[in-house]
């Protein structure tokens, strides 16, 4: 093969192809492009597109954004109202902002723009049918074939799957899922008088179903109202949302959007890579099991996936590629994995004793301070349990009670 032909063939192979342009995918594309790699970001929808999501931007999310990124905030939260299935309502306030609220279409579009500005190429309206690491479509062992639904084949040295928990890439990697929950949400336009009442304040309602809760997030002239509960309780979850909206006095307002989605958490032993393919965000089953917060997990895992995919792309053999992929998995498990482990314990306690959690958060100031610190990003759930003996002992006691009752 001539040097000219080799250069042409190399030009046809992307260093990194990212599938899915949500927060995880856009962050991965941005990180890989910043590392100097040729990056292609694929998205099946046209942007901007709606995504079912509360849109809360907590501290870890803010700290994981691309440099210079301006958050398109719709509101800044300084107060949280807690209730226990509509009862025992109490509001906690903070002088400094706890977290911000965004609309996902604007937020995701901004992240994609940041990836493009960093050098990534974007293609929308293209669906991936499968990836192949062996066979006739793959010219050599350093290459992954990304096959589009129309039959087009895109070649890459590394692939990042960020196409959601039901996407093609997670299935290829063999992601194993554990906790699956159903979230239902309504975007409700409200008049100025109602919007003003909610400005700067969110509501969190611990729900009637085990492990369920509801929320109200204000975003200017619209309230994002939703509930989440375990999959398999679809009818009861729908009733909870209807009752929740009625109880709030919002039943007379027509939702602009009503939607639902499933959140899926990975098992502890679920793979995060296969060959030269890595997964991040929802595609990897990465989210906090108690609150089901996923944006910060998507941003953080996406950035790590992009950084390690850039290294995988440079690997000259399967052994080196495997080493880089294992380093990515270690980075995920050492950080987000620890948070997920604590979140699972919190979810188990919360599912059985929501009243206890409500009493602690509303009546015990150190617990509220910890909640505020987590939302601001000065600590994480994992760091809190690891570094505060009182928090660790309290969770251990609740674990033992859970075991006895179970």
ABEGO torsion letter per residue (X at the ends): XBAAAAAAAAAABBABBBBEABAAAAAAAAAAAAAGBBBBBBBABBOBBBBBBAGBBBAAAAAABBBGBBBBBABBBABBBBBBGGBGBBBBBBABBABBBBBAAAAAAAAAAAAAAAGBBBBBGBBBABBBABEAABABAABBBBBBAAGBBBBBABBBBAAEAABAAAAAAGBBBBBBBBBBBBBBBBBAAAAAAABGBBBBBBBABBGBBBBBBBBEABBBBBBBBBBGAAAAAAAAAAAAAAAAGAAABBBABBBBBBBBBBBAABBABBEABBBBEAAAGBBBAAAGBAAAAAAAAAAAAAAAAAAAAABABAAAAAAAAAAAAAAAAABAAAAAAAAAAAAAAAAABAAAAAAAAAABAAAAAAAAAAAAGABBAAAAAAABAAAAAAAAAAAAAAAAAX
